[in-house]
Amino acid sequence: MKYGAKEDREFAIGNWLSFCGTGLFSILLTLLVYLLLGFTANLLAIPASIQALFNQYLLIIYVGIPATFLYNYFACSLRAIGNSAIPLIFLCLSSVLNIILCIWLVAGLGLCVAGSALATVISQYFASLCLTIYAWRHFPQLRFKKADMVYDQAISKSILSLAGLTALQQSSMNLGILMVQGRINSFGVNVMAAFSSAVKIDTLAYSPV
């Protein structure tokens, strides 16, 4: 909004405040999910036979939260100033890397669940670091300047009001998905595997649309 209105000063301050707020939230979220690992397993009704694998997967996958933050932040920033192609390109490259690493780590090295999680985290950091470097080098307006590193109450309130509604919507959707997944998990490992396969087929089917 500020970029479109050519309010460069407000845009720069808002950019800095958004980065700090989202970054701080990501750090807190990372710490929280590690502390609540046991609670998460109980909430999702994970069968005892795969509890160790579940914990192993999440312990690795949560390392990727900072990468998710960096990618989403700079992807949204670039889209906001009119560049939606570059984030998509890096996302596609990351997806291909994820597939290659998954095959190598799981099938090749036999790392099982840990290999799958590692492939995801490595590809996430690849996409996030590449996009961050690209944005920093090619878009000077996204660089943080000392003069813009200030707190502005009006801009903060505007960011929070917009972000709060979006976060509420996304959280509600994901909470619903978790509730369904928890119910599915209560039927055992075979049903979990079948459900996961069906979801992937479903996702593949509606992705082109």
N, CA, C and O of each residue as an XYZ file, in Angstrom:
836
protein
N       0.837     -1.210      0.000
C       0.000      0.000      0.000
C       0.867      1.253      0.000
O       0.608      2.198     -0.746
N       1.890      1.256      0.835
C       2.785      2.412      0.936
C       3.635      2.549     -0.328
O       3.922      3.659     -0.777
N       4.031      1.418     -0.891
C       4.833      1.449     -2.116
C       4.001      2.007     -3.268
O       4.479      2.829     -4.049
N       2.756      1.553     -3.365
C       1.884      2.042     -4.424
C       1.565      3.519     -4.292
O       1.403      4.218     -5.292
N       1.475      3.997     -3.050
C       1.194      5.414     -2.800
C       2.445      6.280     -2.905
O       2.379      7.500     -2.761
N       3.604      5.628     -3.163
C       4.899      6.306     -3.258
C       5.281      7.024     -1.959
O       5.945      8.060     -1.974
N       4.852      6.458     -0.862
C       5.235      6.992      0.455
C       6.486      6.217      0.902
O       6.419      5.298      1.718
N       7.619      6.626      0.337
C       8.865      5.868      0.486
C       9.326      5.744      1.935
O       9.784      4.682      2.356
N       9.206      6.812      2.684
C       9.648      6.793      4.087
C       8.814      5.803      4.901
O       9.360      4.989      5.646
N       7.483      5.880      4.753
C       6.590      4.971      5.472
C       6.793      3.532      5.021
O       6.726      2.603      5.826
N       7.044      3.353      3.715
C       7.306      2.013      3.184
C       8.546      1.414      3.836
O       8.535      0.250      4.235
N       9.611      2.198      3.947
C      10.874      1.711      4.510
C      10.730      1.351      5.987
O      11.247      0.332      6.444
N      10.016      2.209      6.726
C       9.804      1.942      8.156
C       8.933      0.702      8.331
O       9.218     -0.156      9.167
N       7.871      0.617      7.534
C       6.979     -0.548      7.603
C       7.702     -1.834      7.242
O       7.446     -2.880      7.838
N       8.592     -1.765      6.281
C       9.399     -2.909      5.866
C      10.264     -3.403      7.029
O      10.359     -4.604      7.280
N      10.885     -2.468      7.724
C      11.744     -2.809      8.871
C      10.927     -3.389     10.024
O      11.307     -4.400     10.614
N       9.798     -2.738     10.342
C       8.956     -3.201     11.451
C       8.364     -4.576     11.157
O       8.256     -5.413     12.053
N       7.983     -4.806      9.910
C       7.443     -6.116      9.530
C       8.497     -7.205      9.688
O       8.218     -8.292     10.194
N       9.701     -6.896      9.250
C      10.796     -7.865      9.346
C      11.082     -8.214     10.805
O      11.205     -9.387     11.157
N      11.184     -7.194     11.644
C      11.474     -7.422     13.068
C      10.352     -8.195     13.749
O      10.607     -9.134     14.503
N       9.114     -7.801     13.484
C       7.973     -8.457     14.118
C       7.835     -9.908     13.709
O       7.635    -10.787     14.547
N       7.944    -10.152     12.399
C       7.814    -11.523     11.912
C       8.996    -12.382     12.349
O       8.833    -13.552     12.695
N      10.195    -11.782     12.331
C      11.391    -12.506     12.762
C      11.317    -12.904     14.227
O      11.646    -14.033     14.590
N      10.881    -11.967     15.070
C      10.748    -12.251     16.503
C       9.712    -13.337     16.745
O       9.924    -14.233     17.562
N       8.586    -13.260     16.031
C       7.534    -14.258     16.169
C       8.034    -15.637     15.742
O       7.687    -16.645     16.358
N       8.849    -15.680     14.690
C       9.398    -16.953     14.209
C      10.323    -17.591     15.238
O      10.305    -18.807     15.432
N      11.135    -16.757     15.899
C      12.038    -17.263     16.945
C      11.232    -17.827     18.112
O      11.522    -18.917     18.605
N      10.224    -17.083     18.547
C       9.376    -17.535     19.658
C       8.622    -18.809     19.286
O       8.484    -19.720     20.102
N       8.137    -18.862     18.050
C       7.396    -20.032     17.578
C       8.296    -21.265     17.548
O       7.874    -22.361     17.916
N       9.545    -21.076     17.102
C      10.497    -22.189     17.057
C      10.732    -22.760     18.452
O      10.721    -23.976     18.642
N      10.943    -21.880     19.420
C      11.156    -22.322     20.804
C       9.911    -23.021     21.349
O      10.011    -24.039     22.034
N       8.738    -22.467     21.039
C       7.475    -23.000     21.551
C       7.201    -24.404     21.026
O       6.798    -25.287     21.784
N       7.421    -24.611     19.720
C       7.097    -25.922     19.145
C       8.015    -27.022     19.680
O       7.598    -28.173     19.806
N       9.256    -26.670     19.991
C      10.153    -27.665     20.589
C       9.711    -28.028     22.001
O       9.782    -29.187     22.409
N       9.251    -27.013     22.746
C       8.787    -27.263     24.111
C       7.505    -28.085     24.139
O       7.258    -28.842     25.078
N       6.687    -27.925     23.087
C       5.380    -28.602     23.045
C       5.386    -29.866     22.186
O       4.331    -30.319     21.743
N       6.559    -30.431     21.952
C       6.669    -31.602     21.086
C       5.826    -32.771     21.593
O       5.110    -33.406     20.817
N       5.910    -33.055     22.888
C       5.135    -34.152     23.469
C       3.645    -33.886     23.413
O       2.856    -34.790     23.139
N       3.255    -32.636     23.675
C       1.844    -32.246     23.627
C       1.285    -32.406     22.213
O       0.149    -32.844     22.029
N       2.098    -32.047     21.217
C       1.676    -32.164     19.816
C       1.386    -33.617     19.446
O       0.399    -33.913     18.771
N       2.257    -34.514     19.895
C       2.069    -35.946     19.605
C       0.766    -36.456     20.205
O       0.042    -37.222     19.570
N       0.469    -36.030     21.426
C      -0.784    -36.449     22.086
C      -2.000    -35.845     21.395
O      -3.017    -36.511     21.206
N      -1.878    -34.568     21.019
C      -2.990    -33.870     20.361
C      -3.360    -34.532     19.037
O      -4.536    -34.627     18.685
N      -2.335    -34.990     18.305
C      -2.562    -35.607     16.993
C      -2.770    -37.118     17.067
O      -2.870    -37.792     16.042
N      -2.833    -37.639     18.296
C      -3.087    -39.074     18.509
C      -2.125    -39.955     17.711
O      -2.539    -40.891     17.027
N      -0.843    -39.638     17.812
C       0.166    -40.402     17.082
C       0.302    -41.798     17.707
O       0.527    -41.902     18.913
N       0.173    -42.867     16.920
C       0.327    -44.223     17.464
C       1.710    -44.431     18.088
O       2.707    -43.896     17.605
N       1.754    -45.208     19.158
C       3.009    -45.432     19.888
C       4.084    -46.047     18.996
O       5.273    -45.801     19.198
N       3.670    -46.848     18.007
C       4.636    -47.541     17.154
C       5.462    -46.597     16.278
O       6.556    -46.954     15.842
N       4.940    -45.395     16.021
C       5.688    -44.452     15.180
C       6.000    -43.148     15.921
O       6.410    -42.163     15.308
N       5.803    -43.150     17.247
C       6.050    -41.942     18.051
C       7.493    -41.453     17.892
O       7.727    -40.256     17.728
N       8.457    -42.374     17.940
C       9.870    -41.998     17.829
C      10.162    -41.367     16.461
O      10.905    -40.390     16.373
N       9.578    -41.927     15.400
C       9.769    -41.384     14.054
C       9.119    -40.006     13.925
O       9.661    -39.107     13.281
N       7.963    -39.859     14.540
C       7.252    -38.574     14.539
C       8.108    -37.497     15.197
O       8.271    -36.404     14.653
N       8.657    -37.814     16.380
C       9.500    -36.859     17.103
C      10.758    -36.527     16.302
O      11.180    -35.372     16.237
N      11.354    -37.562     15.693
C      12.561    -37.363     14.894
C      12.290    -36.428     13.716
O      13.085    -35.534     13.424
N      11.165    -36.643     13.049
C      10.801    -35.806     11.898
C      10.613    -34.347     12.308
O      11.157    -33.441     11.677
N       9.828    -34.130     13.382
C       9.546    -32.759     13.796
C      10.776    -32.038     14.335
O      10.941    -30.838     14.112
N      11.637    -32.760     15.040
C      12.860    -32.143     15.569
C      13.712    -31.566     14.435
O      14.358    -30.532     14.603
N      13.707    -32.235     13.287
C      14.467    -31.745     12.137
C      13.679    -30.680     11.379
O      14.228    -29.639     11.015
N      12.398    -30.939     11.143
C      11.597    -30.048     10.293
C      11.429    -28.665     10.915
O      11.339    -27.669     10.197
N      11.385    -28.597     12.255
C      11.228    -27.300     12.925
C      12.447    -26.407     12.762
O      12.354    -25.194     12.947
N      13.595    -26.996     12.416
C      14.798    -26.200     12.142
C      14.575    -25.305     10.918
O      15.260    -24.298     10.738
N      13.616    -25.686     10.091
C      13.327    -24.926      8.883
C      12.413    -23.730      9.079
O      12.151    -23.008      8.116
N      11.917    -23.489     10.285
C      11.018    -22.351     10.520
C      11.675    -21.013     10.157
O      11.032    -20.198      9.496
N      12.941    -20.746     10.563
C      13.576    -19.481     10.138
C      13.671    -19.350      8.620
O      13.533    -18.252      8.081
N      13.906    -20.468      7.929
C      13.982    -20.438      6.466
C      12.622    -20.089      5.868
O      12.529    -19.318      4.913
N      11.575    -20.667      6.444
C      10.210    -20.359      5.985
C       9.905    -18.878      6.161
O       9.303    -18.241      5.296
N      10.337    -18.344      7.308
C      10.154    -16.911      7.583
C      10.848    -16.059      6.521
O      10.236    -15.157      5.949
N      12.128    -16.343      6.257
C      12.888    -15.542      5.295
C      12.284    -15.620      3.899
O      12.137    -14.603      3.223
N      11.931    -16.846      3.465
C      11.368    -16.988      2.118
C      10.050    -16.234      2.001
O       9.864    -15.436      1.083
N       9.136    -16.489      2.934
C       7.818    -15.856      2.852
C       7.917    -14.341      2.953
O       7.188    -13.614      2.278
N       8.825    -13.872      3.803
C       8.947    -12.423      3.982
C       9.391    -11.757      2.682
O       8.750    -10.817      2.212
N      10.488    -12.244      2.102
C      10.999    -11.597      0.898
C      10.140    -11.908     -0.323
O      10.076    -11.095     -1.245
N       9.482    -13.062     -0.353
C       8.560    -13.366     -1.449
C       7.388    -12.389     -1.442
O       6.996    -11.862     -2.483
N       6.839    -12.160     -0.259
C       5.712    -11.214     -0.141
C       6.167     -9.788     -0.446
O       5.439     -9.018     -1.072
N       7.373     -9.441     -0.002
C       7.904     -8.094     -0.257
C       8.081     -7.862     -1.756
O       7.730     -6.800     -2.271
N       8.622     -8.851     -2.449
C       8.817     -8.716     -3.894
C       7.480     -8.644     -4.629
O       7.319     -7.863     -5.567
N       6.515     -9.473     -4.192
C       5.194     -9.412     -4.827
C       4.545     -8.040     -4.594
O       3.861     -7.506     -5.467
N       4.774     -7.492     -3.412
C       4.177     -6.202     -3.062
C       4.682     -5.075     -3.956
O       3.965     -4.104     -4.199
N       5.915     -5.201     -4.446
C       6.460     -4.151     -5.316
C       6.414     -4.560     -6.792
O       7.044     -3.933     -7.644
N       5.651     -5.631     -7.075
C       5.357     -5.973     -8.464
C       6.179     -7.068     -9.092
O       6.128     -7.244    -10.310
N       6.948     -7.824     -8.295
C       7.756     -8.901     -8.863
C       7.300    -10.235     -8.273
O       7.719    -10.614     -7.179
N       6.450    -10.931     -8.996
C       5.933    -12.216     -8.511
C       6.620    -13.411     -9.164
O       6.432    -14.549     -8.734
N       7.421    -13.154    -10.208
C       8.050    -14.242    -10.962
C       9.230    -14.848    -10.210
O       9.361    -16.070    -10.148
N      10.082    -14.012     -9.644
C      11.309    -14.499     -8.999
C      11.005    -15.421     -7.810
O      11.616    -16.486     -7.714
N      10.087    -15.060     -6.898
C       9.758    -15.992     -5.809
C       9.273    -17.348     -6.325
O       9.596    -18.388     -5.751
N       8.497    -17.330     -7.411
C       7.985    -18.574     -7.991
C       9.122    -19.418     -8.559
O       9.123    -20.640     -8.412
N      10.086    -18.772     -9.206
C      11.229    -19.495     -9.788
C      12.030    -20.195     -8.693
O      12.372    -21.371     -8.823
N      12.326    -19.471     -7.617
C      13.091    -20.065     -6.519
C      12.298    -21.171     -5.824
O      12.876    -22.154     -5.358
N      10.980    -21.012     -5.756
C      10.132    -22.046     -5.159
C      10.165    -23.321     -6.009
O      10.229    -24.427     -5.472
N      10.121    -23.163     -7.330
C      10.184    -24.314     -8.237
C      11.533    -25.026     -8.127
O      11.591    -26.255     -8.081
N      12.612    -24.248     -8.086
C      13.949    -24.826     -7.942
C      14.074    -25.574     -6.616
O      14.674    -26.646     -6.547
N      13.501    -24.993     -5.575
C      13.523    -25.624     -4.254
C      12.746    -26.934     -4.257
O      13.164    -27.907     -3.628
N      11.616    -26.965     -4.960
C      10.794    -28.184     -5.041
C      11.541    -29.304     -5.759
O      11.506    -30.459     -5.333
N      12.215    -28.949     -6.852
C      13.000    -29.942     -7.595
C      14.138    -30.461     -6.723
O      14.396    -31.663     -6.680
N      14.820    -29.544     -6.025
C      15.913    -29.943     -5.125
C      15.395    -30.859     -4.026
O      16.053    -31.831     -3.656
N      14.217    -30.547     -3.509
C      13.604    -31.358     -2.452
C      13.375    -32.790     -2.924
O      13.665    -33.742     -2.199
N      12.858    -32.939     -4.136
C      12.595    -34.272     -4.700
C      13.897    -35.060     -4.875
O      13.982    -36.233     -4.509
N      14.905    -34.394     -5.441
C      16.201    -35.057     -5.677
C      16.832    -35.484     -4.355
O      17.296    -36.617     -4.222
N      16.849    -34.577     -3.381
C      17.437    -34.890     -2.073
C      16.668    -35.999     -1.360
O      17.254    -36.848     -0.689
N      15.346    -35.976     -1.519
C      14.502    -36.992     -0.881
C      14.863    -38.386     -1.405
O      15.043    -39.327     -0.632
N      14.962    -38.496     -2.713
C      15.306    -39.788     -3.323
C      16.690    -40.241     -2.860
O      16.891    -41.405     -2.515
N      17.641    -39.303     -2.857
C      19.022    -39.640     -2.486
C      19.136    -40.015     -1.006
O      19.742    -41.028     -0.659
N      18.544    -39.181     -0.134
C      18.687    -39.401      1.305
C      17.868    -40.586      1.808
O      18.308    -41.322      2.691
N      16.674    -40.767      1.242
C      15.800    -41.854      1.717
C      16.128    -43.175      1.016
O      16.429    -44.179      1.661
N      16.062    -43.152     -0.309
C      16.296    -44.404     -1.059
C      17.778    -44.746     -1.163
O      18.168    -45.909     -1.051
N      18.607    -43.708     -1.380
C      20.031    -43.944     -1.566
C      20.791    -44.227     -0.282
O      21.501    -45.228     -0.179
N      20.639    -43.341      0.697
C      21.379    -43.468      1.962
C      20.593    -44.185      3.050
O      21.141    -44.506      4.104
N      19.312    -44.439      2.802
C      18.493    -45.176      3.762
C      18.224    -44.435      5.063
O      18.153    -45.044      6.130
N      18.074    -43.113      4.969
C      17.846    -42.309      6.180
C      16.382    -42.231      6.600
O      16.052    -41.621      7.618
N      15.505    -42.854      5.808
C      14.088    -42.975      6.198
C      13.456    -41.614      6.478
O      13.604    -40.685      5.685
N      12.759    -41.497      7.593
C      12.023    -40.277      7.939
C      12.952    -39.077      8.096
O      12.628    -37.971      7.664
N      14.105    -39.302      8.716
C      15.087    -38.229      8.905
C      15.553    -37.675      7.565
O      15.762    -36.470      7.428
N      15.715    -38.546      6.582
C      16.135    -38.121      5.251
C      15.103    -37.233      4.580
O      15.446    -36.244      3.933
N      13.828    -37.596      4.739
C      12.745    -36.797      4.187
C      12.710    -35.405      4.809
O      12.541    -34.407      4.108
N      12.870    -35.346      6.132
C      12.870    -34.062      6.840
C      14.074    -33.218      6.451
O      13.951    -32.012      6.237
N      15.239    -33.854      6.358
C      16.463    -33.139      5.969
C      16.337    -32.557      4.567
O      16.751    -31.424      4.321
N      15.767    -33.330      3.654
C      15.581    -32.856      2.278
C      14.714    -31.603      2.247
O      14.996    -30.653      1.517
N      13.658    -31.618      3.050
C      12.750    -30.465      3.118
C      13.460    -29.238      3.675
O      13.367    -28.150      3.107
N      14.167    -29.415      4.783
C      14.843    -28.283      5.441
C      15.942    -27.696      4.555
O      16.068    -26.477      4.445
N      16.732    -28.559      3.930
C      17.811    -28.079      3.054
C      17.243    -27.289      1.880
O      17.766    -26.229      1.537
N      16.183    -27.794      1.265
C      15.578    -27.096      0.127
C      14.927    -25.785      0.565
O      14.920    -24.815     -0.193
N      14.378    -25.749      1.784
C      13.811    -24.509      2.317
C      14.889    -23.440      2.488
O      14.691    -22.283      2.119
N      16.025    -23.838      3.050
C      17.120    -22.872      3.241
C      17.712    -22.436      1.908
O      18.121    -21.285      1.754
N      17.761    -23.350      0.946
C      18.234    -22.981     -0.394
C      17.367    -21.869     -0.976
O      17.882    -20.855     -1.445
N      16.050    -22.063     -0.944
C      15.126    -21.077     -1.514
C      15.180    -19.762     -0.760
O      15.211    -18.693     -1.370
N      15.192    -19.835      0.564
C      15.145    -18.609      1.368
C      16.416    -17.783      1.234
O      16.352    -16.561      1.102
N      17.576    -18.443      1.269
C      18.841    -17.710      1.173
C      19.040    -17.128     -0.227
O      19.494    -15.992     -0.371
N      18.702    -17.900     -1.249
C      18.813    -17.398     -2.617
C      17.905    -16.191     -2.839
O      18.315    -15.196     -3.436
N      16.675    -16.290     -2.355
C      15.722    -15.190     -2.533
C      16.143    -13.965     -1.731
O      16.018    -12.837     -2.209
N      16.638    -14.176     -0.519
C      17.096    -13.056      0.310
C      18.248    -12.319     -0.361
O      18.247    -11.090     -0.427
N      19.228    -13.064     -0.856
C      20.386    -12.454     -1.530
C      19.943    -11.711     -2.794
O      20.400    -10.604     -3.077
N      19.040    -12.352     -3.547
C      18.548    -11.729     -4.784
C      17.837    -10.406     -4.478
O      18.114     -9.384     -5.107
N      16.926    -10.436     -3.515
C      16.163     -9.237     -3.159
C      17.090     -8.131     -2.649
O      16.920     -6.958     -2.982
N      18.058     -8.523     -1.847
C      18.976     -7.551     -1.248
C      19.843     -6.869     -2.312
O      20.132     -5.675     -2.230
N      20.252     -7.665     -3.315
C      21.152     -7.127     -4.349
C      20.416     -6.317     -5.410
O      20.929     -5.302     -5.880
N      19.215     -6.759     -5.790
C      18.542     -6.165     -6.949
C      17.447     -5.148     -6.598
O      16.956     -4.437     -7.475
N      17.071     -5.080     -5.331
C      15.999     -4.156     -4.942
C      16.442     -3.321     -3.742
O      16.192     -3.692     -2.595
N      17.098     -2.194     -4.009
C      17.622     -1.334     -2.936
C      16.549     -0.864     -1.958
O      16.844     -0.610     -0.790
N      15.291     -0.745     -2.434
C      14.215     -0.261     -1.567
C      13.873     -1.247     -0.450
O      13.213     -0.887      0.525
N      14.332     -2.510     -0.604
C      14.067     -3.511      0.433
C      15.200     -3.608      1.457
O      15.087     -4.325      2.451
N      16.289     -2.884      1.206
C      17.404     -2.901      2.156
C      17.074     -2.023      3.365
O      16.408     -0.995      3.242
N      17.544     -2.445      4.511
C      17.278     -1.689      5.738
C      18.346     -0.617      5.933
O      19.543     -0.905      5.923
N      17.897      0.612      6.109
C      18.800      1.727      6.383
C      18.630      2.161      7.836
O      17.544      2.066      8.407
N      19.708      2.632      8.410
C      19.703      2.990      9.829
C      18.626      4.021     10.144
O      17.995      3.964     11.200
N      18.416      4.959      9.230
C      17.431      6.022      9.452
C      16.000      5.487      9.519
O      15.119      6.114     10.107
N      15.784      4.327      8.915
C      14.435      3.742      8.881
C      14.183      2.767     10.025
O      13.063      2.284     10.196
N      15.214      2.479     10.804
C      15.073      1.518     11.899
C      14.514      2.198     13.135
O      15.185      2.325     14.159
N      13.268      2.633     13.013
C      12.590      3.331     14.108
C      11.212      2.702     14.329
O      10.694      1.975     13.481
N      10.639      3.005     15.496
C       9.296      2.507     15.794
C       8.270      3.579     15.466
O       8.407      4.724     15.899
N       7.253      3.221     14.711
C       6.169      4.134     14.366
C       4.851      3.471     14.760
O       4.478      2.437     14.205
N       4.163      4.061     15.705
C       2.953      3.432     16.253
C       1.850      3.278     15.213
O       1.188      2.242     15.161
N       1.647      4.299     14.387
C       0.576      4.245     13.381
C       0.827      3.137     12.359
O      -0.082      2.389     11.998
N       2.066      3.047     11.904
C       2.413      2.005     10.922
C       2.304      0.622     11.564
O       1.824     -0.324     10.939
N       2.753      0.512     12.814
C       2.666     -0.774     13.524
C       1.220     -1.224     13.676
O       0.913     -2.399     13.479
N       0.338     -0.307     14.024
C      -1.082     -0.642     14.178
C      -1.685     -1.096     12.856
O      -2.488     -2.029     12.816
N      -1.290     -0.428     11.772
C      -1.795     -0.801     10.445
C      -1.334     -2.208     10.065
O      -2.113     -3.014      9.555
N      -0.054     -2.488     10.322
C       0.499     -3.818     10.012
C      -0.208     -4.892     10.832
O      -0.596     -5.934     10.303
N      -0.373     -4.629     12.138
C      -0.994     -5.618     13.026
C      -2.454     -5.875     12.669
O      -2.927     -7.009     12.746
N      -3.166     -4.822     12.279
C      -4.584     -5.000     11.942
C      -4.753     -5.866     10.698
O      -5.656     -6.699     10.632
N      -3.879     -5.663      9.714
C      -3.940     -6.474      8.489
C      -3.413     -7.885      8.731
O      -4.018     -8.868      8.302
N      -2.277     -7.971      9.425
C      -1.655     -9.274      9.668
C      -2.499    -10.134     10.609
O      -2.576    -11.353     10.449
N      -3.131     -9.486     11.593
C      -3.930    -10.220     12.570
C      -5.078    -10.980     11.933
O      -5.335    -12.133     12.281
N      -5.775    -10.332     10.991
C      -6.902    -10.982     10.308
C      -6.426    -12.147      9.441
O      -7.046    -13.210      9.406
N      -5.307    -11.922      8.738
C      -4.752    -12.973      7.885
C      -4.308    -14.171      8.727
O      -4.575    -15.322      8.384
N      -3.625    -13.874      9.836
C      -3.147    -14.945     10.722
C      -4.311    -15.731     11.308
O      -4.242    -16.954     11.436
N      -5.383    -15.023     11.665
C      -6.567    -15.677     12.225
C      -7.193    -16.615     11.200
O      -7.578    -17.738     11.526
N      -7.292    -16.143      9.958
C      -7.865    -16.974      8.887
C      -7.026    -18.223      8.654
O      -7.552    -19.335      8.621
N      -5.710    -18.034      8.491
C      -4.827    -19.169      8.222
C      -4.781    -20.142      9.400
O      -4.762    -21.359      9.210
N      -4.763    -19.601     10.607
C      -4.722    -20.453     11.801
C      -5.984    -21.298     11.913
O      -5.922    -22.475     12.269
N      -7.137    -20.689     11.607
C      -8.407    -21.416     11.672
C      -8.415    -22.580     10.685
O      -8.850    -23.685     11.011
N      -7.926    -22.313      9.470
C      -7.881    -23.361      8.448
C      -6.957    -24.505      8.877
O      -7.310    -25.680      8.769
N      -5.771    -24.137      9.363
C      -4.801    -25.163      9.747
C      -5.222    -25.917     10.997
O      -4.919    -27.101     11.141
N      -5.917    -25.239     11.901
C      -6.430    -25.917     13.088
C      -7.447    -26.977     12.693
O      -7.469    -28.073     13.253
N      -8.290    -26.637     11.720
C      -9.265    -27.600     11.212
C      -8.587    -28.813     10.581
O      -9.011    -29.951     10.778
N      -7.516    -28.546      9.813
C      -6.759    -29.646      9.190
C      -6.145    -30.543     10.257
O      -6.170    -31.767     10.127
N      -5.587    -29.938     11.324
C      -4.979    -30.709     12.406
C      -6.012    -31.574     13.132
O      -5.725    -32.707     13.520
N      -7.220    -31.024     13.309
C      -8.283    -31.779     13.978
C      -8.671    -33.009     13.153
O      -8.872    -34.095     13.695
N      -8.771    -32.820     11.834
C      -9.090    -33.940     10.943
C      -7.962    -34.971     10.981
O      -8.209    -36.173     11.070
N      -6.704    -34.478     10.913
C      -5.550    -35.374     10.925
C      -5.477    -36.159     12.224
O      -5.152    -37.347     12.219
N      -5.780    -35.499     13.340
C      -5.775    -36.183     14.630
C      -6.790    -37.310     14.684
O      -6.529    -38.374     15.245
N      -7.959    -37.061     14.089
C      -8.999    -38.091     14.054
C      -8.565    -39.261     13.172
O      -8.759    -40.422     13.532
N      -7.976    -38.951     12.014
C      -7.479    -39.986     11.101
C      -6.416    -40.838     11.793
O      -6.419    -42.063     11.671
N      -5.501    -40.179     12.523
C      -4.399    -40.883     13.184
C      -4.885    -41.897     14.217
O      -4.219    -42.899     14.480
N      -6.052    -41.625     14.799
C      -6.575    -42.527     15.829
C      -6.948    -43.901     15.267
O      -7.148    -44.844     16.032
N      -7.045    -44.025     13.925
C      -7.391    -45.303     13.301
C      -6.168    -46.177     13.023
O      -6.308    -47.316     12.576
N      -4.962    -45.645     13.289
C      -3.762    -46.456     13.132
C      -2.895    -46.068     11.951
O      -3.262    -45.227     11.130
N      -1.727    -46.708     11.887
C      -0.694    -46.346     10.908
C      -1.146    -46.578      9.470
O      -0.875    -45.747      8.603
N      -1.834    -47.698      9.196
C      -2.247    -48.005      7.823
C      -3.220    -46.961      7.272
O      -3.115    -46.549      6.116
N      -4.157    -46.543      8.106
C      -5.124    -45.521      7.686
C      -4.413    -44.180      7.480
O      -4.734    -43.436      6.553
N      -3.445    -43.880      8.352
C      -2.661    -42.647      8.206
C      -1.945    -42.616      6.862
O      -1.959    -41.602      6.164
N      -1.321    -43.736      6.504
C      -0.578    -43.827      5.243
C      -1.514    -43.684      4.041
O      -1.199    -42.994      3.072
N      -2.675    -44.351      4.123
C      -3.651    -44.284      3.028
C      -4.188    -42.862      2.867
O      -4.327    -42.365      1.749
N      -4.483    -42.224      3.976
C      -5.009    -40.853      3.954
C      -3.978    -39.895      3.355
O      -4.320    -39.043      2.535
N      -2.721    -40.037      3.765
C      -1.649    -39.173      3.253
C      -1.493    -39.328      1.744
O      -1.314    -38.345      1.024
N      -1.563    -40.575      1.274
C      -1.462    -40.829     -0.170
C      -2.627    -40.197     -0.917
O      -2.441    -39.595     -1.974
N      -3.828    -40.336     -0.366
C      -5.026    -39.769     -1.003
C      -4.947    -38.247     -1.058
O      -5.337    -37.639     -2.055
N      -4.448    -37.635      0.003
C      -4.308    -36.171      0.048
C      -3.336    -35.697     -1.032
O      -3.579    -34.684     -1.687
N      -2.234    -36.431     -1.217
C      -1.257    -36.051     -2.243
C      -1.852    -36.163     -3.648
O      -1.604    -35.310     -4.501
N      -2.633    -37.210     -3.884
C      -3.289    -37.366     -5.184
C      -4.297    -36.234     -5.407
O      -4.398    -35.682     -6.502
N      -5.031    -35.903     -4.356
C      -6.017    -34.825     -4.414
C      -5.338    -33.487     -4.716
O      -5.813    -32.714     -5.548
N      -4.233    -33.229     -4.037
C      -3.485    -31.988     -4.242
C      -2.972    -31.889     -5.666
O      -3.046    -30.831     -6.290
N      -2.447    -33.007     -6.180
C      -1.947    -33.054     -7.556
C      -3.063    -32.800     -8.551
O      -2.852    -32.179     -9.593
N      -4.250    -33.282     -8.223
C      -5.390    -33.156     -9.147
C      -5.884    -31.709     -9.248
O      -6.207    -31.236    -10.337
N      -5.942    -31.004     -8.104
C      -6.507    -29.645     -8.188
C      -5.451    -28.538     -8.332
O      -5.804    -27.371     -8.506
N      -4.175    -28.887     -8.261
C      -3.109    -27.884     -8.412
C      -3.154    -27.156     -9.773
O      -3.034    -25.931     -9.800
N      -3.322    -27.867    -10.891
C      -3.390    -27.164    -12.189
C      -4.520    -26.139    -12.252
O      -4.370    -25.077    -12.855
N      -5.651    -26.462    -11.625
C      -6.780    -25.528    -11.627
C      -6.435    -24.274    -10.833
O      -7.262    -23.369    -10.720
